[in-house]
Amino acid sequence: MDEETLRDRAEAWTRRAAEALCLREQAANRLIAEHYAALADLMAARSVPPTDAEEA
């Protein structure tokens, strides 16, 4: 899965959380969205080449 797909899924789960009537479902959907967003952030961080200072 690529970063864009992960971000799209995070956005979709955030919308589901906003639409959910049950508080437990809202919380669960927000948690899923946060995990997708975190995975996307990790992928983005891994794709940035290290600077000269970080390599030393």
Biopython code that builds the backbone (N, CA, C, O; Angstrom):
import numpy as np
from Bio.PDB.StructureBuilder import StructureBuilder

atoms = [
    (1, "MET", "N", (0.849, -1.168, 0.000)),
    (1, "MET", "CA", (0.000, 0.000, 0.000)),
    (1, "MET", "C", (0.901, 1.239, 0.000)),
    (1, "MET", "O", (1.892, 1.297, 0.728)),
    (2, "ASP", "N", (0.546, 2.223, -0.820)),
    (2, "ASP", "CA", (1.364, 3.421, -0.880)),
    (2, "ASP", "C", (0.844, 4.494, 0.081)),
    (2, "ASP", "O", (-0.226, 4.359, 0.674)),
    (3, "GLU", "N", (1.631, 5.557, 0.215)),
    (3, "GLU", "CA", (1.302, 6.614, 1.176)),
    (3, "GLU", "C", (-0.043, 7.270, 0.859)),
    (3, "GLU", "O", (-0.833, 7.541, 1.764)),
    (4, "GLU", "N", (-0.298, 7.522, -0.409)),
    (4, "GLU", "CA", (-1.550, 8.182, -0.795)),
    (4, "GLU", "C", (-2.763, 7.326, -0.429)),
    (4, "GLU", "O", (-3.771, 7.847, 0.048)),
    (5, "THR", "N", (-2.667, 6.029, -0.650)),
    (5, "THR", "CA", (-3.761, 5.117, -0.297)),
    (5, "THR", "C", (-3.993, 5.116, 1.208)),
    (5, "THR", "O", (-5.135, 5.133, 1.666)),
    (6, "LEU", "N", (-2.913, 5.095, 1.971)),
    (6, "LEU", "CA", (-3.035, 5.129, 3.426)),
    (6, "LEU", "C", (-3.708, 6.418, 3.894)),
    (6, "LEU", "O", (-4.559, 6.390, 4.783)),
    (7, "ARG", "N", (-3.331, 7.535, 3.300)),
    (7, "ARG", "CA", (-3.952, 8.815, 3.673)),
    (7, "ARG", "C", (-5.432, 8.841, 3.274)),
    (7, "ARG", "O", (-6.264, 9.368, 4.012)),
    (8, "ASP", "N", (-5.755, 8.277, 2.115)),
    (8, "ASP", "CA", (-7.159, 8.198, 1.699)),
    (8, "ASP", "C", (-7.973, 7.361, 2.676)),
    (8, "ASP", "O", (-9.097, 7.719, 3.027)),
    (9, "ARG", "N", (-7.408, 6.261, 3.105)),
    (9, "ARG", "CA", (-8.119, 5.403, 4.068)),
    (9, "ARG", "C", (-8.286, 6.101, 5.412)),
    (9, "ARG", "O", (-9.335, 5.990, 6.048)),
    (10, "ALA", "N", (-7.255, 6.819, 5.842)),
    (10, "ALA", "CA", (-7.358, 7.574, 7.099)),
    (10, "ALA", "C", (-8.484, 8.597, 7.003)),
    (10, "ALA", "O", (-9.261, 8.763, 7.943)),
    (11, "GLU", "N", (-8.570, 9.274, 5.873)),
    (11, "GLU", "CA", (-9.631, 10.267, 5.672)),
    (11, "GLU", "C", (-11.007, 9.602, 5.667)),
    (11, "GLU", "O", (-11.957, 10.126, 6.248)),
    (12, "ALA", "N", (-11.108, 8.464, 5.021)),
    (12, "ALA", "CA", (-12.392, 7.748, 4.970)),
    (12, "ALA", "C", (-12.831, 7.309, 6.365)),
    (12, "ALA", "O", (-14.005, 7.436, 6.712)),
    (13, "TRP", "N", (-11.903, 6.797, 7.164)),
    (13, "TRP", "CA", (-12.258, 6.367, 8.516)),
    (13, "TRP", "C", (-12.598, 7.554, 9.407)),
    (13, "TRP", "O", (-13.426, 7.437, 10.310)),
    (14, "THR", "N", (-11.962, 8.694, 9.158)),
    (14, "THR", "CA", (-12.301, 9.903, 9.906)),
    (14, "THR", "C", (-13.732, 10.327, 9.585)),
    (14, "THR", "O", (-14.486, 10.715, 10.477)),
    (15, "ARG", "N", (-14.102, 10.250, 8.307)),
    (15, "ARG", "CA", (-15.492, 10.568, 7.931)),
    (15, "ARG", "C", (-16.463, 9.592, 8.579)),
    (15, "ARG", "O", (-17.512, 10.002, 9.077)),
    (16, "ARG", "N", (-16.129, 8.313, 8.580)),
    (16, "ARG", "CA", (-16.998, 7.313, 9.215)),
    (16, "ARG", "C", (-17.177, 7.615, 10.702)),
    (16, "ARG", "O", (-18.269, 7.467, 11.249)),
    (17, "ALA", "N", (-16.101, 8.037, 11.340)),
    (17, "ALA", "CA", (-16.180, 8.372, 12.763)),
    (17, "ALA", "C", (-17.133, 9.540, 12.976)),
    (17, "ALA", "O", (-17.921, 9.542, 13.922)),
    (18, "ALA", "N", (-17.059, 10.529, 12.098)),
    (18, "ALA", "CA", (-17.933, 11.700, 12.228)),
    (18, "ALA", "C", (-19.397, 11.338, 12.006)),
    (18, "ALA", "O", (-20.288, 11.965, 12.581)),
    (19, "GLU", "N", (-19.646, 10.333, 11.179)),
    (19, "GLU", "CA", (-21.013, 9.934, 10.853)),
    (19, "GLU", "C", (-21.599, 8.927, 11.843)),
    (19, "GLU", "O", (-22.815, 8.737, 11.888)),
    (20, "ALA", "N", (-20.752, 8.288, 12.626)),
    (20, "ALA", "CA", (-21.215, 7.234, 13.541)),
    (20, "ALA", "C", (-22.041, 7.839, 14.680)),
    (20, "ALA", "O", (-21.716, 8.901, 15.212)),
    (21, "LEU", "N", (-23.097, 7.148, 15.028)),
    (21, "LEU", "CA", (-23.959, 7.603, 16.117)),
    (21, "LEU", "C", (-23.493, 7.073, 17.472)),
    (21, "LEU", "O", (-23.658, 7.736, 18.496)),
    (22, "CYS", "N", (-22.926, 5.901, 17.471)),
    (22, "CYS", "CA", (-22.471, 5.246, 18.701)),
    (22, "CYS", "C", (-21.085, 5.779, 19.082)),
    (22, "CYS", "O", (-20.186, 5.841, 18.243)),
    (23, "LEU", "N", (-20.921, 6.158, 20.339)),
    (23, "LEU", "CA", (-19.633, 6.690, 20.801)),
    (23, "LEU", "C", (-18.504, 5.673, 20.671)),
    (23, "LEU", "O", (-17.372, 6.031, 20.346)),
    (24, "ARG", "N", (-18.816, 4.409, 20.925)),
    (24, "ARG", "CA", (-17.783, 3.372, 20.803)),
    (24, "ARG", "C", (-17.348, 3.215, 19.355)),
    (24, "ARG", "O", (-16.163, 3.031, 19.073)),
    (25, "GLU", "N", (-18.307, 3.287, 18.437)),
    (25, "GLU", "CA", (-17.982, 3.189, 17.016)),
    (25, "GLU", "C", (-17.169, 4.406, 16.565)),
    (25, "GLU", "O", (-16.237, 4.267, 15.773)),
    (26, "GLN", "N", (-17.515, 5.587, 17.060)),
    (26, "GLN", "CA", (-16.745, 6.791, 16.744)),
    (26, "GLN", "C", (-15.301, 6.631, 17.191)),
    (26, "GLN", "O", (-14.370, 6.908, 16.434)),
    (27, "ALA", "N", (-15.124, 6.185, 18.422)),
    (27, "ALA", "CA", (-13.781, 6.023, 18.968)),
    (27, "ALA", "C", (-12.986, 4.977, 18.184)),
    (27, "ALA", "O", (-11.808, 5.177, 17.890)),
    (28, "ALA", "N", (-13.630, 3.878, 17.853)),
    (28, "ALA", "CA", (-12.956, 2.822, 17.097)),
    (28, "ALA", "C", (-12.550, 3.322, 15.708)),
    (28, "ALA", "O", (-11.437, 3.061, 15.251)),
    (29, "ASN", "N", (-13.444, 4.031, 15.049)),
    (29, "ASN", "CA", (-13.144, 4.547, 13.716)),
    (29, "ASN", "C", (-12.027, 5.592, 13.758)),
    (29, "ASN", "O", (-11.184, 5.635, 12.863)),
    (30, "ARG", "N", (-12.021, 6.427, 14.789)),
    (30, "ARG", "CA", (-10.935, 7.400, 14.932)),
    (30, "ARG", "C", (-9.597, 6.694, 15.150)),
    (30, "ARG", "O", (-8.572, 7.110, 14.611)),
    (31, "LEU", "N", (-9.617, 5.637, 15.936)),
    (31, "LEU", "CA", (-8.391, 4.878, 16.190)),
    (31, "LEU", "C", (-7.854, 4.263, 14.892)),
    (31, "LEU", "O", (-6.654, 4.313, 14.624)),
    (32, "ILE", "N", (-8.742, 3.690, 14.101)),
    (32, "ILE", "CA", (-8.328, 3.120, 12.812)),
    (32, "ILE", "C", (-7.748, 4.216, 11.928)),
    (32, "ILE", "O", (-6.712, 4.019, 11.294)),
    (33, "ALA", "N", (-8.410, 5.373, 11.883)),
    (33, "ALA", "CA", (-7.925, 6.499, 11.073)),
    (33, "ALA", "C", (-6.537, 6.933, 11.541)),
    (33, "ALA", "O", (-5.660, 7.199, 10.718)),
    (34, "GLU", "N", (-6.335, 7.006, 12.846)),
    (34, "GLU", "CA", (-5.035, 7.411, 13.388)),
    (34, "GLU", "C", (-3.942, 6.421, 13.000)),
    (34, "GLU", "O", (-2.814, 6.821, 12.713)),
    (35, "HIS", "N", (-4.270, 5.137, 12.992)),
    (35, "HIS", "CA", (-3.274, 4.133, 12.617)),
    (35, "HIS", "C", (-2.899, 4.247, 11.138)),
    (35, "HIS", "O", (-1.721, 4.164, 10.790)),
    (36, "TYR", "N", (-3.887, 4.434, 10.275)),
    (36, "TYR", "CA", (-3.587, 4.629, 8.856)),
    (36, "TYR", "C", (-2.733, 5.877, 8.654)),
    (36, "TYR", "O", (-1.783, 5.855, 7.872)),
    (37, "ALA", "N", (-3.061, 6.959, 9.347)),
    (37, "ALA", "CA", (-2.293, 8.198, 9.227)),
    (37, "ALA", "C", (-0.853, 7.988, 9.721)),
    (37, "ALA", "O", (0.096, 8.491, 9.120)),
    (38, "ALA", "N", (-0.704, 7.250, 10.805)),
    (38, "ALA", "CA", (0.637, 6.979, 11.334)),
    (38, "ALA", "C", (1.457, 6.145, 10.352)),
    (38, "ALA", "O", (2.648, 6.395, 10.165)),
    (39, "LEU", "N", (0.829, 5.169, 9.735)),
    (39, "LEU", "CA", (1.535, 4.371, 8.731)),
    (39, "LEU", "C", (1.959, 5.236, 7.545)),
    (39, "LEU", "O", (3.065, 5.083, 7.024)),
    (40, "ALA", "N", (1.084, 6.139, 7.122)),
    (40, "ALA", "CA", (1.422, 7.048, 6.021)),
    (40, "ALA", "C", (2.590, 7.947, 6.419)),
    (40, "ALA", "O", (3.485, 8.198, 5.613)),
    (41, "ASP", "N", (2.581, 8.427, 7.653)),
    (41, "ASP", "CA", (3.683, 9.266, 8.144)),
    (41, "ASP", "C", (4.999, 8.489, 8.155)),
    (41, "ASP", "O", (6.047, 9.026, 7.797)),
    (42, "LEU", "N", (4.937, 7.230, 8.563)),
    (42, "LEU", "CA", (6.146, 6.402, 8.565)),
    (42, "LEU", "C", (6.677, 6.209, 7.155)),
    (42, "LEU", "O", (7.883, 6.287, 6.924)),
    (43, "MET", "N", (5.773, 5.956, 6.209)),
    (43, "MET", "CA", (6.204, 5.786, 4.822)),
    (43, "MET", "C", (6.838, 7.075, 4.299)),
    (43, "MET", "O", (7.852, 7.035, 3.602)),
    (44, "ALA", "N", (6.237, 8.213, 4.637)),
    (44, "ALA", "CA", (6.774, 9.499, 4.190)),
    (44, "ALA", "C", (8.150, 9.739, 4.800)),
    (44, "ALA", "O", (9.051, 10.233, 4.123)),
    (45, "ALA", "N", (8.312, 9.399, 6.050)),
    (45, "ALA", "CA", (9.598, 9.599, 6.721)),
    (45, "ALA", "C", (10.678, 8.700, 6.130)),
    (45, "ALA", "O", (11.838, 9.100, 6.033)),
    (46, "ARG", "N", (10.307, 7.510, 5.743)),
    (46, "ARG", "CA", (11.284, 6.582, 5.171)),
    (46, "ARG", "C", (11.703, 6.993, 3.768)),
    (46, "ARG", "O", (12.791, 6.635, 3.316)),
    (47, "SER", "N", (10.851, 7.742, 3.075)),
    (47, "SER", "CA", (11.159, 8.102, 1.698)),
    (47, "SER", "C", (12.040, 9.349, 1.601)),
    (47, "SER", "O", (12.510, 9.691, 0.516)),
    (48, "VAL", "N", (12.266, 10.026, 2.722)),
    (48, "VAL", "CA", (13.129, 11.209, 2.728)),
    (48, "VAL", "C", (14.569, 10.744, 2.889)),
    (48, "VAL", "O", (14.896, 10.070, 3.866)),
    (49, "PRO", "N", (15.438, 11.099, 1.937)),
    (49, "PRO", "CA", (16.837, 10.675, 2.067)),
    (49, "PRO", "C", (17.505, 11.378, 3.245)),
    (49, "PRO", "O", (17.211, 12.543, 3.513)),
    (50, "PRO", "N", (18.395, 10.693, 3.946)),
    (50, "PRO", "CA", (19.070, 11.297, 5.092)),
    (50, "PRO", "C", (19.985, 12.439, 4.647)),
    (50, "PRO", "O", (20.538, 12.424, 3.547)),
    (51, "THR", "N", (20.126, 13.413, 5.516)),
    (51, "THR", "CA", (21.045, 14.515, 5.244)),
    (51, "THR", "C", (22.454, 14.087, 5.601)),
    (51, "THR", "O", (22.651, 13.038, 6.215)),
    (52, "ASP", "N", (23.433, 14.890, 5.221)),
    (52, "ASP", "CA", (24.838, 14.574, 5.530)),
    (52, "ASP", "C", (25.063, 14.465, 7.031)),
    (52, "ASP", "O", (25.821, 13.607, 7.483)),
    (53, "ALA", "N", (24.410, 15.329, 7.808)),
    (53, "ALA", "CA", (24.570, 15.313, 9.261)),
    (53, "ALA", "C", (24.010, 14.029, 9.867)),
    (53, "ALA", "O", (24.567, 13.501, 10.829)),
    (54, "GLU", "N", (22.915, 13.528, 9.309)),
    (54, "GLU", "CA", (22.306, 12.310, 9.847)),
    (54, "GLU", "C", (23.133, 11.074, 9.507)),
    (54, "GLU", "O", (23.104, 10.088, 10.243)),
    (55, "GLU", "N", (23.867, 11.120, 8.404)),
    (55, "GLU", "CA", (24.685, 9.974, 8.015)),
    (55, "GLU", "C", (25.937, 9.843, 8.857)),
    (55, "GLU", "O", (26.482, 8.746, 8.983)),
    (56, "ALA", "N", (26.400, 10.926, 9.429)),
    (56, "ALA", "CA", (27.661, 10.933, 10.196)),
    (56, "ALA", "C", (27.550, 10.268, 11.511)),
    (56, "ALA", "O", (28.529, 10.203, 12.254)),
]
sb = StructureBuilder()
sb.init_structure("model")
sb.init_model(0)
sb.init_chain("A")
sb.init_seg("    ")
for serial, (resi, resn, name, xyz) in enumerate(atoms, 1):
    if name == "N":
        sb.init_residue(resn, " ", resi, " ")
    sb.init_atom(name, np.array(xyz, "f"), 0.0, 1.0, " ", f" {name:<3s}", serial, name[0])
structure = sb.get_structure()
